[in-house]
Amino acid sequence: MNFTSENGGKKSIGCDLFLDLQMFRVPDFALKRIELSIPQVQIAPMNCPGYPLIRPDIEIYWGNRISEEIIASSDRLKWIHFGSVGTNHADVQMVRERGILVTNSRDIVNAAMVASGLAHITTLARGIHRVFYLRKDGHFSRQKFDQYFNEVQDLNNQTVLILGYGSIGQALAKVLKSLGMKIIGVRRSSDVLDSESERVVGLNESASLIGEADFIVNLLPLSEDTYQIVDSVFLAAMKKSAFFINLGRGETVVESDLVQALKRGAIAGAGLDVFEREPLGPDSPLLKLPNVVVTPHVAGVTQSYWAKQTDLFIANLEAYLDEDFSSMLNVVSPAS
């Protein structure tokens, strides 16, 4: 594909997916598919090393790292498509004022997120995280593991509170219910009830339910309402035997409060994929606490990502070019 600034009348797609990590580097097969399927567009790499930060001529932005500066400098911008689930980088007033269409990629990472959530839950419930440390210290035996006998639990009849009960939360609920768990969903509005959950409540109603949960899974997006929502008060309301799992956004948690709760044994443990600042620094106490499982923001990673992402982007791109906006998938903010 020809990456030139002279687009010859083609619609220009600014793209920041040219980074080193495979999850954030659009592969050649995807670029070739777009070129062959929709020759009237042109990919313009930007906002990544070796390419310009600003391309004023872009009509479409595809990636994860758009900024207010880029939006303000792109007078022709009409559509932002995120390769991720989170869209908080586009949650700015000028997007609303200009009626810029925003879509995300929530459905293509559902299976990966569910698998990651289940992995964190089962690792903590079955004491597998304790085995990591026993093995590291040369004490890999049933006799040494016996000290954790009272921590190891079944999932059957345990209650899980899912913060952020959207498509991923509901997909996770289906799997957890099949294991005999009881589900309480929390979302912005409580007008959704599915066959998997015992209850679905609004975010403003969730505080009274924290103490019922054996597991709390945080899938919340970042917004003014969710910023640092998990703080010392929230953690103090949890059962001492409960686990906290965060696969949503690190900024929804006051990390220092969580560290103190884990150190004091105020909660049983945590499974964390996201953090206030990333990457997590080597001196972070979260890397040293034996009741914590950490992964480096990879809950949505899967080898099938780019095939699914390419299918989604091409389908939406075709609908966009046909001005068939009602057919576009994963619309977060509709065009006006």
VOPAGU-2260 file (C-alpha; in pm, 1 decimal, decimal comma):
REM VOPAGU-2260
SITE   aa  ch    i         X         Y         Z
SITE  MET   A    0       0,0       0,0       0,0
SITE  ASN   A    1     131,5     342,4     -93,4
SITE  PHE   A    2     189,2     555,3     219,5
SITE  THR   A    3     210,1     898,5      60,8
SITE  SER   A    4      57,9    1228,7     160,6
SITE  GLU   A    5     -70,2    1289,6    -191,6
SITE  ASN   A    6    -390,2    1089,6    -182,6
SITE  GLY   A    7    -504,1    1150,5    -541,2
SITE  GLY   A    8    -862,2    1214,4    -434,0
SITE  LYS   A    9    -877,8     912,8    -206,8
SITE  LYS   A   10   -1021,7     937,7     142,5
SITE  SER   A   11    -735,2     945,9     388,7
SITE  ILE   A   12    -732,0     712,8     691,6
SITE  GLY   A   13    -492,4     821,4     964,6
SITE  CYS   A   14    -362,4     516,4    1148,9
SITE  ASP   A   15    -146,5     484,8    1462,5
SITE  LEU   A   16    -121,4     105,7    1441,3
SITE  PHE   A   17     244,0      95,3    1336,9
SITE  LEU   A   18     406,4      25,6    1673,5
SITE  ASP   A   19     645,9    -254,5    1769,2
SITE  LEU   A   20     399,6    -474,3    1958,6
SITE  GLN   A   21     210,1    -715,7    1735,1
SITE  MET   A   22    -124,5    -622,7    1892,1
SITE  PHE   A   23     -64,4    -261,4    1784,5
SITE  ARG   A   24     100,9    -318,3    1446,1
SITE  VAL   A   25    -135,1    -366,2    1155,5
SITE  PRO   A   26      -6,5    -664,1     953,0
SITE  ASP   A   27      61,0    -658,7     581,0
SITE  PHE   A   28    -228,4    -894,7     505,9
SITE  ALA   A   29    -473,9    -648,0     664,3
SITE  LEU   A   30    -336,4    -354,7     466,2
SITE  LYS   A   31    -351,1    -558,0     144,9
SITE  ARG   A   32    -712,6    -661,3     212,7
SITE  ILE   A   33    -816,0    -300,0     260,7
SITE  GLU   A   34    -629,7    -192,5     -52,4
SITE  LEU   A   35    -793,3    -463,1    -265,8
SITE  SER   A   36   -1141,1    -436,6    -113,7
SITE  ILE   A   37   -1169,3     -58,7     -95,8
SITE  PRO   A   38    -925,9     110,2    -336,7
SITE  GLN   A   39   -1083,2     454,6    -285,5
SITE  VAL   A   40    -915,3     492,3      55,2
SITE  GLN   A   41    -553,2     531,5     156,8
SITE  ILE   A   42    -384,0     450,4     488,2
SITE  ALA   A   43    -172,8     737,0     626,9
SITE  PRO   A   44      50,9     625,8     917,1
SITE  MET   A   45      66,6     885,4    1195,1
SITE  ASN   A   46     107,4     937,7    1568,4
SITE  CYS   A   47     375,1     668,9    1599,0
SITE  PRO   A   48     757,5     670,2    1574,2
SITE  GLY   A   49     887,1     767,4    1231,4
SITE  TYR   A   50     560,7     926,0    1114,8
SITE  PRO   A   51     399,3    1266,0    1166,6
SITE  LEU   A   52     183,2    1335,8    1470,4
SITE  ILE   A   53     -63,3    1543,2    1268,8
SITE  ARG   A   54    -208,8    1482,1     922,9
SITE  PRO   A   55    -467,3    1758,2     868,2
SITE  ASP   A   56    -624,3    1588,3     564,7
SITE  ILE   A   57    -749,6    1273,5     740,4
SITE  GLU   A   58   -1121,3    1197,9     731,1
SITE  ILE   A   59   -1097,1     873,0     931,6
SITE  TYR   A   60    -875,3     785,1    1227,7
SITE  TRP   A   61    -801,9     417,4    1301,8
SITE  GLY   A   62    -610,0     326,9    1615,5
SITE  ASN   A   63    -601,9     365,5    1991,1
SITE  ARG   A   64    -407,3     679,8    2076,3
SITE  ILE   A   65    -589,3     974,0    1925,0
SITE  SER   A   66    -558,8    1294,1    2126,6
SITE  GLU   A   67    -746,2    1619,7    2163,4
SITE  GLU   A   68    -461,7    1789,2    1976,0
SITE  ILE   A   69    -504,4    1557,0    1677,3
SITE  ILE   A   70    -881,5    1604,3    1674,2
SITE  ALA   A   71    -845,2    1983,2    1689,9
SITE  SER   A   72    -594,3    1977,7    1402,9
SITE  SER   A   73    -805,4    1754,6    1177,6
SITE  ASP   A   74   -1082,7    1971,6    1035,5
SITE  ARG   A   75   -1194,2    1697,5     794,9
SITE  LEU   A   76   -1217,5    1425,2    1060,6
SITE  LYS   A   77   -1557,5    1254,1    1056,8
SITE  TRP   A   78   -1502,5     907,3    1204,2
SITE  ILE   A   79   -1277,2     760,7    1475,7
SITE  HIS   A   80   -1248,3     381,9    1498,3
SITE  PHE   A   81   -1072,8     237,6    1801,9
SITE  GLY   A   82    -891,6     -94,1    1776,2
SITE  SER   A   83    -963,2    -133,6    2147,5
SITE  VAL   A   84   -1274,4    -131,9    2365,0
SITE  GLY   A   85   -1197,2     189,7    2551,4
SITE  THR   A   86   -1284,5     515,8    2376,5
SITE  ASN   A   87   -1202,8     766,2    2650,9
SITE  HIS   A   88    -941,5     940,7    2431,9
SITE  ALA   A   89   -1228,3    1059,5    2212,3
SITE  ASP   A   90   -1449,5    1159,0    2503,0
SITE  VAL   A   91   -1394,6    1529,4    2448,8
SITE  GLN   A   92   -1636,1    1811,8    2386,5
SITE  MET   A   93   -1525,6    1885,3    2029,6
SITE  VAL   A   94   -1611,0    1528,1    1919,6
SITE  ARG   A   95   -1966,4    1585,5    2039,2
SITE  GLU   A   96   -1986,5    1937,7    1899,5
SITE  ARG   A   97   -1864,6    1830,9    1556,7
SITE  GLY   A   98   -2077,0    1516,3    1551,6
SITE  ILE   A   99   -1776,8    1290,0    1484,8
SITE  LEU   A  100   -1873,3     924,2    1463,3
SITE  VAL   A  101   -1695,0     696,7    1714,5
SITE  THR   A  102   -1681,2     316,3    1696,7
SITE  ASN   A  103   -1483,0      59,7    1895,0
SITE  SER   A  104   -1378,0    -306,0    1878,2
SITE  ARG   A  105   -1553,5    -445,7    2181,2
SITE  ASP   A  106   -1692,2    -767,9    2035,1
SITE  ILE   A  107   -1371,3    -896,2    1878,8
SITE  VAL   A  108   -1192,4    -925,7    2214,1
SITE  ASN   A  109   -1483,8   -1072,2    2409,1
SITE  ALA   A  110   -1360,4   -1431,5    2400,3
SITE  ALA   A  111   -1009,0   -1330,2    2504,0
SITE  MET   A  112   -1135,3   -1112,6    2788,4
SITE  VAL   A  113   -1363,7   -1388,4    2914,7
SITE  ALA   A  114   -1077,9   -1639,1    2909,7
SITE  SER   A  115    -854,2   -1393,6    3097,6
SITE  GLY   A  116   -1122,3   -1322,1    3356,4
SITE  LEU   A  117   -1177,8   -1692,7    3411,3
SITE  ALA   A  118    -801,1   -1749,6    3439,2
SITE  HIS   A  119    -765,6   -1487,0    3712,8
SITE  ILE   A  120   -1067,3   -1617,0    3903,0
SITE  THR   A  121    -964,3   -1982,8    3893,8
SITE  THR   A  122    -598,8   -1905,6    3969,6
SITE  LEU   A  123    -696,4   -1720,4    4286,0
SITE  ALA   A  124    -977,4   -1952,2    4393,5
SITE  ARG   A  125    -769,4   -2267,7    4355,9
SITE  GLY   A  126    -455,2   -2124,5    4514,8
SITE  ILE   A  127    -247,6   -2164,4    4199,7
SITE  HIS   A  128     -83,3   -1828,0    4268,2
SITE  ARG   A  129      48,0   -1974,2    4594,3
SITE  VAL   A  130     206,4   -2259,3    4400,3
SITE  PHE   A  131     401,4   -2007,2    4190,7
SITE  TYR   A  132     581,6   -1890,0    4503,1
SITE  LEU   A  133     628,1   -2238,3    4648,7
SITE  ARG   A  134     789,7   -2349,1    4324,0
SITE  LYS   A  135    1010,9   -2040,4    4311,4
SITE  ASP   A  136    1128,8   -2100,5    4669,8
SITE  GLY   A  137    1198,0   -2470,1    4613,5
SITE  HIS   A  138     907,4   -2588,4    4829,4
SITE  PHE   A  139     693,6   -2756,8    4565,7
SITE  SER   A  140     505,0   -3018,5    4764,1
SITE  ARG   A  141     159,2   -3105,7    4884,7
SITE  GLN   A  142     281,8   -3070,6    5240,8
SITE  LYS   A  143     391,8   -2708,3    5190,1
SITE  PHE   A  144      72,2   -2622,5    5003,1
SITE  ASP   A  145    -129,3   -2748,8    5300,8
SITE  GLN   A  146     -74,9   -2416,6    5480,4
SITE  TYR   A  147    -316,6   -2261,7    5231,7
SITE  PHE   A  148    -586,0   -2527,0    5278,7
SITE  ASN   A  149    -842,5   -2280,5    5414,0
SITE  GLU   A  150    -795,0   -2042,8    5118,7
SITE  VAL   A  151    -871,7   -2295,2    4846,0
SITE  GLN   A  152   -1234,5   -2285,2    4742,5
SITE  ASP   A  153   -1493,2   -2404,1    4496,5
SITE  LEU   A  154   -1663,5   -2160,3    4263,4
SITE  ASN   A  155   -2003,8   -2319,6    4307,3
SITE  ASN   A  156   -2244,5   -2091,4    4498,3
SITE  GLN   A  157   -1989,2   -1808,8    4511,0
SITE  THR   A  158   -2112,9   -1460,8    4421,4
SITE  VAL   A  159   -1937,0   -1248,7    4162,0
SITE  LEU   A  160   -2008,8    -878,5    4124,2
SITE  ILE   A  161   -1928,6    -767,5    3769,0
SITE  LEU   A  162   -1866,1    -394,6    3743,5
SITE  GLY   A  163   -1930,8    -298,2    3382,5
SITE  TYR   A  164   -2200,3    -541,4    3273,5
SITE  GLY   A  165   -2178,6    -486,0    2898,4
SITE  SER   A  166   -2114,6    -741,9    2626,7
SITE  ILE   A  167   -1791,5    -870,1    2785,4
SITE  GLY   A  168   -1941,9    -880,2    3134,0
SITE  GLN   A  169   -2245,7   -1070,5    3012,0
SITE  ALA   A  170   -2030,8   -1317,4    2818,3
SITE  LEU   A  171   -1818,9   -1375,4    3129,8
SITE  ALA   A  172   -2135,4   -1416,2    3338,2
SITE  LYS   A  173   -2255,9   -1695,7    3110,0
SITE  VAL   A  174   -1935,9   -1894,2    3168,9
SITE  LEU   A  175   -1930,2   -1829,2    3542,7
SITE  LYS   A  176   -2294,3   -1925,2    3582,4
SITE  SER   A  177   -2219,9   -2259,8    3416,6
SITE  LEU   A  178   -1972,9   -2316,8    3702,6
SITE  GLY   A  179   -2247,2   -2254,6    3959,0
SITE  MET   A  180   -2163,1   -1894,9    4045,1
SITE  LYS   A  181   -2421,3   -1630,3    4127,2
SITE  ILE   A  182   -2398,6   -1314,1    3917,9
SITE  ILE   A  183   -2472,6    -952,5    4007,2
SITE  GLY   A  184   -2420,8    -708,0    3722,2
SITE  VAL   A  185   -2348,3    -338,7    3758,5
SITE  ARG   A  186   -2391,2     -95,3    3470,9
SITE  ARG   A  187   -2478,9     267,3    3416,4
SITE  SER   A  188   -2847,6     185,8    3399,4
SITE  SER   A  189   -3025,8    -106,7    3561,6
SITE  ASP   A  190   -3283,7    -158,8    3287,0
SITE  VAL   A  191   -3112,8    -471,1    3150,1
SITE  LEU   A  192   -3172,1    -814,4    3297,1
SITE  ASP   A  193   -3052,2   -1131,6    3130,9
SITE  SER   A  194   -3086,6   -1498,3    3213,3
SITE  GLU   A  195   -2737,2   -1518,7    3362,9
SITE  SER   A  196   -2768,9   -1264,3    3642,4
SITE  GLU   A  197   -2946,3   -1265,8    3975,8
SITE  ARG   A  198   -2967,1    -886,8    3961,6
SITE  VAL   A  199   -2852,0    -595,3    3750,4
SITE  VAL   A  200   -2817,8    -261,9    3928,0
SITE  GLY   A  201   -2703,4      86,6    3834,8
SITE  LEU   A  202   -2358,1     210,6    3928,3
SITE  ASN   A  203   -2506,9     439,1    4193,4
SITE  GLU   A  204   -2673,0     138,7    4360,0
SITE  SER   A  205   -2368,4     -87,9    4372,1
SITE  ALA   A  206   -2212,1      23,3    4702,2
SITE  SER   A  207   -2455,7    -179,2    4912,9
SITE  LEU   A  208   -2370,6    -498,4    4721,3
SITE  ILE   A  209   -1991,9    -493,5    4755,4
SITE  GLY   A  210   -2003,4    -690,4    5078,8
SITE  GLU   A  211   -2203,6    -973,0    4919,0
SITE  ALA   A  212   -1937,6   -1058,4    4662,7
SITE  ASP   A  213   -1675,5   -1331,0    4685,3
SITE  PHE   A  214   -1521,9   -1198,1    4364,1
SITE  ILE   A  215   -1541,7    -849,2    4216,7
SITE  VAL   A  216   -1450,8    -823,6    3849,2
SITE  ASN   A  217   -1391,6    -469,9    3728,0
SITE  LEU   A  218   -1460,8    -416,2    3357,3
SITE  LEU   A  219   -1556,5     -51,0    3387,1
SITE  PRO   A  220   -1451,4     195,9    3119,2
SITE  LEU   A  221   -1279,6     513,8    3229,9
SITE  SER   A  222   -1507,9     814,3    3272,3
SITE  GLU   A  223   -1576,0    1093,5    3519,2
SITE  ASP   A  224   -1809,6     855,8    3706,1
SITE  THR   A  225   -1561,7     567,9    3727,3
SITE  TYR   A  226   -1231,4     748,0    3788,5
SITE  GLN   A  227   -1082,7     606,3    4112,9
SITE  ILE   A  228   -1417,4     451,8    4205,5
SITE  VAL   A  229   -1234,9     164,4    4377,4
SITE  ASP   A  230   -1082,1     336,3    4678,4
SITE  SER   A  231   -1025,7     267,8    5047,6
SITE  VAL   A  232   -1398,7     296,5    5121,8
SITE  PHE   A  233   -1485,5      50,8    4844,9
SITE  LEU   A  234   -1215,3    -196,2    4955,9
SITE  ALA   A  235   -1318,8    -169,9    5321,1
SITE  ALA   A  236   -1669,2    -281,6    5222,7
SITE  MET   A  237   -1538,2    -605,1    5067,1
SITE  LYS   A  238   -1531,1    -936,1    5249,5
SITE  LYS   A  239   -1192,9   -1025,2    5394,5
SITE  SER   A  240   -1215,3   -1350,8    5197,2
SITE  ALA   A  241   -1299,8   -1177,4    4867,6
SITE  PHE   A  242   -1082,7   -1125,3    4560,0
SITE  PHE   A  243   -1064,6    -814,9    4339,2
SITE  ILE   A  244    -995,3    -854,4    3966,8
SITE  ASN   A  245    -932,0    -560,9    3733,6
SITE  LEU   A  246    -945,2    -610,5    3357,3
SITE  GLY   A  247   -1098,2    -269,7    3284,4
SITE  ARG   A  248    -896,5      47,3    3335,3
SITE  GLY   A  249    -619,3     104,2    3588,7
SITE  GLU   A  250    -731,5     460,4    3658,0
SITE  THR   A  251   -1060,8     334,6    3802,5
SITE  VAL   A  252    -863,7     216,5    4107,6
SITE  VAL   A  253    -670,2     409,4    4371,6
SITE  GLU   A  254    -370,0     180,8    4348,5
SITE  SER   A  255    -210,1     285,1    4677,1
SITE  ASP   A  256    -534,6     198,8    4860,5
SITE  LEU   A  257    -543,2    -140,8    4692,5
SITE  VAL   A  258    -181,4    -212,0    4787,7
SITE  GLN   A  259    -252,9    -129,4    5151,8
SITE  ALA   A  260    -563,3    -350,6    5157,7
SITE  LEU   A  261    -361,1    -639,9    5013,6
SITE  LYS   A  262     -72,8    -590,0    5255,4
SITE  ARG   A  263    -307,0    -581,0    5556,1
SITE  GLY   A  264    -503,9    -883,9    5443,3
SITE  ALA   A  265    -818,2    -669,3    5428,9
SITE  ILE   A  266    -905,0    -866,1    5113,8
SITE  ALA   A  267    -782,0   -1210,3    5015,4
SITE  GLY   A  268    -605,0   -1113,9    4695,9
SITE  ALA   A  269    -620,8    -956,0    4354,5
SITE  GLY   A  270    -581,3   -1037,6    3987,6
SITE  LEU   A  271    -469,8    -732,0    3791,4
SITE  ASP   A  272    -418,5    -673,7    3420,0
SITE  VAL   A  273    -427,9    -292,1    3420,3
SITE  PHE   A  274    -262,4     -29,8    3638,2
SITE  GLU   A  275    -263,0     343,5    3711,5
SITE  ARG   A  276      63,2     382,3    3519,9
SITE  GLU   A  277     178,6     139,9    3256,5
SITE  PRO   A  278     403,3     -43,0    3221,0
SITE  LEU   A  279     407,6    -134,9    3588,1
SITE  GLY   A  280     742,1     -30,4    3734,8
SITE  PRO   A  281     983,9    -299,6    3857,6
SITE  ASP   A  282     968,9    -156,6    4209,3
SITE  SER   A  283     591,0    -179,0    4235,4
SITE  PRO   A  284     480,9    -369,4    4547,4
SITE  LEU   A  285     216,8    -539,7    4333,4
SITE  LEU   A  286     495,1    -747,4    4176,4
SITE  LYS   A  287     610,5    -868,4    4515,6
SITE  LEU   A  288     287,4    -938,3    4703,3
SITE  PRO   A  289     221,0   -1313,9    4723,2
SITE  ASN   A  290    -158,2   -1270,7    4713,5
SITE  VAL   A  291    -153,2   -1092,8    4377,0
SITE  VAL   A  292    -161,0   -1222,7    4020,8
SITE  VAL   A  293     -49,4    -970,3    3758,0
SITE  THR   A  294     -49,4    -967,6    3379,9
SITE  PRO   A  295      87,9    -675,8    3171,2
SITE  HIS   A  296    -233,5    -542,9    3009,9
SITE  VAL   A  297    -275,2    -845,9    2785,8
SITE  ALA   A  298    -626,7    -962,4    2879,0
SITE  GLY   A  299    -755,4    -886,8    2529,8
SITE  VAL   A  300    -457,6   -1029,1    2340,1
SITE  THR   A  301    -530,2   -1316,4    2103,5
SITE  GLN   A  302    -370,8   -1444,2    1784,4
SITE  SER   A  303    -707,7   -1407,5    1608,2
SITE  TYR   A  304    -723,4   -1033,3    1680,0
SITE  TRP   A  305    -608,2    -899,5    1343,5
SITE  ALA   A  306    -830,4   -1124,3    1134,1
SITE  LYS   A  307   -1131,9   -1010,6    1337,3
SITE  GLN   A  308   -1019,4    -646,6    1345,0
SITE  THR   A  309    -975,2    -639,2     968,3
SITE  ASP   A  310   -1320,6    -790,6     910,6
SITE  LEU   A  311   -1478,6    -534,4    1143,6
SITE  PHE   A  312   -1296,0    -234,9    1000,0
SITE  ILE   A  313   -1368,7    -326,5     638,1
SITE  ALA   A  314   -1738,2    -388,1     712,6
SITE  ASN   A  315   -1767,0     -51,4     886,9
SITE  LEU   A  316   -1560,7     123,5     620,1
SITE  GLU   A  317   -1787,4      -4,4     343,5
SITE  ALA   A  318   -2097,1     110,0     533,8
SITE  TYR   A  319   -1935,9     447,8     604,1
SITE  LEU   A  320   -1849,0     508,2     239,5
SITE  ASP   A  321   -2206,5     414,1     143,9
SITE  GLU   A  322   -2330,5     657,2     412,9
SITE  ASP   A  323   -2519,7     363,3     562,6
SITE  PHE   A  324   -2435,0     469,4     916,5
SITE  SER   A  325   -2716,7     264,0    1071,2
SITE  SER   A  326   -2539,9     -54,6     956,2
SITE  MET   A  327   -2212,2      29,5    1127,0
SITE  LEU   A  328   -2110,0    -194,4    1415,6
SITE  ASN   A  329   -2002,5    -100,1    1768,2
SITE  VAL   A  330   -2116,3     261,7    1744,9
SITE  VAL   A  331   -2029,0     446,6    2065,1
SITE  SER   A  332   -2114,0     800,5    1951,6
SITE  PRO   A  333   -2330,4     833,0    1639,4
SITE  ALA   A  334   -2265,5    1088,1    1370,2
SITE  SER   A  335   -2489,6    1393,2    1365,0
